Amino acid sequence: MAGGPLQGNALVVAAAKASVSGEALPDLVDRAQTHLGARLPDYGRRYECVHEDESTAVFLTSEGHWAEIGEELSLTDREWKAIRRAHAEHLKRLGDDIDRRQEFETALEVREAVVIGK
C-alpha cells in the first residue's frame, strides 16, 4: 500500500513542502515502514507512544531519529526529511481528530514523530 499507514493528506502536504516528488514520497514511506515494522516492539519499549489503534502506533522519538533511519536506509537528506515531514504531518492531523493538536505540535518542537503500521 503506497504511503503505508500515513493519512493521504499528510503525504500531500509533506510532498508539497519537501524537495521530493509526490510520486516518490509514498514509495519512500513504504520503504521506511518495512524497516520500522520489524522494530515495533522495540519502539514500544524505548519511546513514548502517544496514540495507538488497531492499525497504527505513533511514537515520539528524540531529535535526529529520522537522520539515523535515513542513514540505515541509505537515503539522501531530502528523502529522509520528506519522510520525517510526512510522519509529523500525520501526527498533526491525528491531533486534530482527537483534539490534541496543540500538544502534538509542541512535542514536535523537540521530538520527532514515528508512525508504524501494525
C-alpha positions as protocol buffer text, in pm:
chain_id: "A"
residue {
  index: 1
  type: MET
  ca { x: 0 y: 0 z: 0 }
}
residue {
  index: 2
  type: ALA
  ca { x: 163 y: 325 z: -114 }
}
residue {
  index: 3
  type: GLY
  ca { x: 214 y: 553 z: 182 }
}
residue {
  index: 4
  type: GLY
  ca { x: 158 y: 283 z: 440 }
}
residue {
  index: 5
  type: PRO
  ca { x: -38 y: 389 z: 748 }
}
residue {
  index: 6
  type: LEU
  ca { x: 5 y: 762 z: 688 }
}
residue {
  index: 7
  type: GLN
  ca { x: -303 y: 966 z: 606 }
}
residue {
  index: 8
  type: GLY
  ca { x: -321 y: 1073 z: 242 }
}
residue {
  index: 9
  type: ASN
  ca { x: -345 y: 1440 z: 336 }
}
residue {
  index: 10
  type: ALA
  ca { x: -26 y: 1412 z: 537 }
}
residue {
  index: 11
  type: LEU
  ca { x: 154 y: 1279 z: 229 }
}
residue {
  index: 12
  type: VAL
  ca { x: 13 y: 1555 z: 8 }
}
residue {
  index: 13
  type: VAL
  ca { x: 125 y: 1830 z: 248 }
}
residue {
  index: 14
  type: ALA
  ca { x: 465 y: 1671 z: 303 }
}
residue {
  index: 15
  type: ALA
  ca { x: 523 y: 1632 z: -71 }
}
residue {
  index: 16
  type: ALA
  ca { x: 424 y: 1994 z: -132 }
}
residue {
  index: 17
  type: LYS
  ca { x: 673 y: 2117 z: 129 }
}
residue {
  index: 18
  type: ALA
  ca { x: 953 y: 1870 z: 56 }
}
residue {
  index: 19
  type: SER
  ca { x: 1205 y: 1857 z: -224 }
}
residue {
  index: 20
  type: VAL
  ca { x: 1083 y: 1508 z: -317 }
}
residue {
  index: 21
  type: SER
  ca { x: 818 y: 1445 z: -578 }
}
residue {
  index: 22
  type: GLY
  ca { x: 469 y: 1347 z: -475 }
}
residue {
  index: 23
  type: GLU
  ca { x: 511 y: 1032 z: -681 }
}
residue {
  index: 24
  type: ALA
  ca { x: 829 y: 927 z: -499 }
}
residue {
  index: 25
  type: LEU
  ca { x: 718 y: 1000 z: -142 }
}
residue {
  index: 26
  type: PRO
  ca { x: 470 y: 711 z: -99 }
}
residue {
  index: 27
  type: ASP
  ca { x: 737 y: 463 z: -209 }
}
residue {
  index: 28
  type: LEU
  ca { x: 988 y: 616 z: 33 }
}
residue {
  index: 29
  type: VAL
  ca { x: 733 y: 596 z: 314 }
}
residue {
  index: 30
  type: ASP
  ca { x: 664 y: 231 z: 229 }
}
residue {
  index: 31
  type: ARG
  ca { x: 1037 y: 158 z: 237 }
}
residue {
  index: 32
  type: ALA
  ca { x: 1063 y: 318 z: 581 }
}
residue {
  index: 33
  type: GLN
  ca { x: 755 y: 125 z: 700 }
}
residue {
  index: 34
  type: THR
  ca { x: 916 y: -205 z: 605 }
}
residue {
  index: 35
  type: HIS
  ca { x: 1216 y: -105 z: 814 }
}
residue {
  index: 36
  type: LEU
  ca { x: 1008 y: 23 z: 1108 }
}
residue {
  index: 37
  type: GLY
  ca { x: 751 y: -257 z: 1117 }
}
residue {
  index: 38
  type: ALA
  ca { x: 1003 y: -513 z: 1235 }
}
residue {
  index: 39
  type: ARG
  ca { x: 1103 y: -278 z: 1516 }
}
residue {
  index: 40
  type: LEU
  ca { x: 758 y: -209 z: 1659 }
}
residue {
  index: 41
  type: PRO
  ca { x: 822 y: -399 z: 1985 }
}
residue {
  index: 42
  type: ASP
  ca { x: 1148 y: -208 z: 2036 }
}
residue {
  index: 43
  type: TYR
  ca { x: 975 y: 126 z: 1979 }
}
residue {
  index: 44
  type: GLY
  ca { x: 714 y: 26 z: 2237 }
}
residue {
  index: 45
  type: ARG
  ca { x: 988 y: -28 z: 2494 }
}
residue {
  index: 46
  type: ARG
  ca { x: 1206 y: 273 z: 2411 }
}
residue {
  index: 47
  type: TYR
  ca { x: 975 y: 560 z: 2314 }
}
residue {
  index: 48
  type: GLU
  ca { x: 657 y: 729 z: 2426 }
}
residue {
  index: 49
  type: CYS
  ca { x: 352 y: 601 z: 2240 }
}
residue {
  index: 50
  type: VAL
  ca { x: 117 y: 899 z: 2208 }
}
residue {
  index: 51
  type: HIS
  ca { x: -157 y: 717 z: 2019 }
}
residue {
  index: 52
  type: GLU
  ca { x: -238 y: 359 z: 1923 }
}
residue {
  index: 53
  type: ASP
  ca { x: -529 y: 196 z: 1749 }
}
residue {
  index: 54
  type: GLU
  ca { x: -586 y: -131 z: 1566 }
}
residue {
  index: 55
  type: SER
  ca { x: -380 y: -28 z: 1264 }
}
residue {
  index: 56
  type: THR
  ca { x: -108 y: 212 z: 1384 }
}
residue {
  index: 57
  type: ALA
  ca { x: 112 y: 314 z: 1674 }
}
residue {
  index: 58
  type: VAL
  ca { x: 251 y: 668 z: 1692 }
}
residue {
  index: 59
  type: PHE
  ca { x: 567 y: 738 z: 1887 }
}
residue {
  index: 60
  type: LEU
  ca { x: 767 y: 1045 z: 1983 }
}
residue {
  index: 61
  type: THR
  ca { x: 1140 y: 991 z: 1949 }
}
residue {
  index: 62
  type: SER
  ca { x: 1445 y: 1207 z: 2005 }
}
residue {
  index: 63
  type: GLU
  ca { x: 1557 y: 1468 z: 1755 }
}
residue {
  index: 64
  type: GLY
  ca { x: 1786 y: 1317 z: 1495 }
}
residue {
  index: 65
  type: HIS
  ca { x: 1599 y: 988 z: 1487 }
}
residue {
  index: 66
  type: TRP
  ca { x: 1499 y: 1025 z: 1121 }
}
residue {
  index: 67
  type: ALA
  ca { x: 1856 y: 1114 z: 1026 }
}
residue {
  index: 68
  type: GLU
  ca { x: 1965 y: 782 z: 1179 }
}
residue {
  index: 69
  type: ILE
  ca { x: 1696 y: 592 z: 991 }
}
residue {
  index: 70
  type: GLY
  ca { x: 1794 y: 773 z: 673 }
}
residue {
  index: 71
  type: GLU
  ca { x: 2150 y: 658 z: 719 }
}
residue {
  index: 72
  type: GLU
  ca { x: 2040 y: 299 z: 788 }
}
residue {
  index: 73
  type: LEU
  ca { x: 1832 y: 302 z: 467 }
}
residue {
  index: 74
  type: SER
  ca { x: 2094 y: 490 z: 260 }
}
residue {
  index: 75
  type: LEU
  ca { x: 1852 y: 776 z: 194 }
}
residue {
  index: 76
  type: THR
  ca { x: 1951 y: 1123 z: 83 }
}
residue {
  index: 77
  type: ASP
  ca { x: 1890 y: 1416 z: 319 }
}
residue {
  index: 78
  type: ARG
  ca { x: 1594 y: 1523 z: 108 }
}
residue {
  index: 79
  type: GLU
  ca { x: 1440 y: 1175 z: 120 }
}
residue {
  index: 80
  type: TRP
  ca { x: 1457 y: 1120 z: 496 }
}
residue {
  index: 81
  type: LYS
  ca { x: 1349 y: 1477 z: 564 }
}
residue {
  index: 82
  type: ALA
  ca { x: 1044 y: 1425 z: 342 }
}
residue {
  index: 83
  type: ILE
  ca { x: 956 y: 1107 z: 530 }
}
residue {
  index: 84
  type: ARG
  ca { x: 1005 y: 1286 z: 863 }
}
residue {
  index: 85
  type: ARG
  ca { x: 773 y: 1564 z: 746 }
}
residue {
  index: 86
  type: ALA
  ca { x: 507 y: 1312 z: 640 }
}
residue {
  index: 87
  type: HIS
  ca { x: 513 y: 1147 z: 982 }
}
residue {
  index: 88
  type: ALA
  ca { x: 492 y: 1487 z: 1154 }
}
residue {
  index: 89
  type: GLU
  ca { x: 200 y: 1593 z: 934 }
}
residue {
  index: 90
  type: HIS
  ca { x: 23 y: 1266 z: 1016 }
}
residue {
  index: 91
  type: LEU
  ca { x: 65 y: 1339 z: 1388 }
}
residue {
  index: 92
  type: LYS
  ca { x: -73 y: 1693 z: 1347 }
}
residue {
  index: 93
  type: ARG
  ca { x: -378 y: 1567 z: 1160 }
}
residue {
  index: 94
  type: LEU
  ca { x: -430 y: 1297 z: 1419 }
}
residue {
  index: 95
  type: GLY
  ca { x: -413 y: 1572 z: 1681 }
}
residue {
  index: 96
  type: ASP
  ca { x: -699 y: 1750 z: 1503 }
}
residue {
  index: 97
  type: ASP
  ca { x: -904 y: 1430 z: 1504 }
}
residue {
  index: 98
  type: ILE
  ca { x: -856 y: 1361 z: 1876 }
}
residue {
  index: 99
  type: ASP
  ca { x: -837 y: 1722 z: 1997 }
}
residue {
  index: 100
  type: ARG
  ca { x: -466 y: 1710 z: 2087 }
}
residue {
  index: 101
  type: ARG
  ca { x: -316 y: 1918 z: 1804 }
}
residue {
  index: 102
  type: GLN
  ca { x: -156 y: 2183 z: 2026 }
}
residue {
  index: 103
  type: GLU
  ca { x: 1 y: 1916 z: 2247 }
}
residue {
  index: 104
  type: PHE
  ca { x: 143 y: 1733 z: 1944 }
}
residue {
  index: 105
  type: GLU
  ca { x: 272 y: 2050 z: 1777 }
}
residue {
  index: 106
  type: THR
  ca { x: 452 y: 2145 z: 2098 }
}
residue {
  index: 107
  type: ALA
  ca { x: 604 y: 1798 z: 2121 }
}
residue {
  index: 108
  type: LEU
  ca { x: 728 y: 1824 z: 1761 }
}
residue {
  index: 109
  type: GLU
  ca { x: 937 y: 2127 z: 1856 }
}
residue {
  index: 110
  type: VAL
  ca { x: 1182 y: 1897 z: 2038 }
}
residue {
  index: 111
  type: ARG
  ca { x: 1095 y: 1546 z: 1923 }
}
residue {
  index: 112
  type: GLU
  ca { x: 1020 y: 1355 z: 1604 }
}
residue {
  index: 113
  type: ALA
  ca { x: 710 y: 1153 z: 1519 }
}
residue {
  index: 114
  type: VAL
  ca { x: 728 y: 795 z: 1400 }
}
residue {
  index: 115
  type: VAL
  ca { x: 411 y: 626 z: 1277 }
}
residue {
  index: 116
  type: ILE
  ca { x: 429 y: 249 z: 1248 }
}
residue {
  index: 117
  type: GLY
  ca { x: 162 y: 37 z: 1083 }
}
residue {
  index: 118
  type: LYS
  ca { x: 64 y: -287 z: 1251 }
}
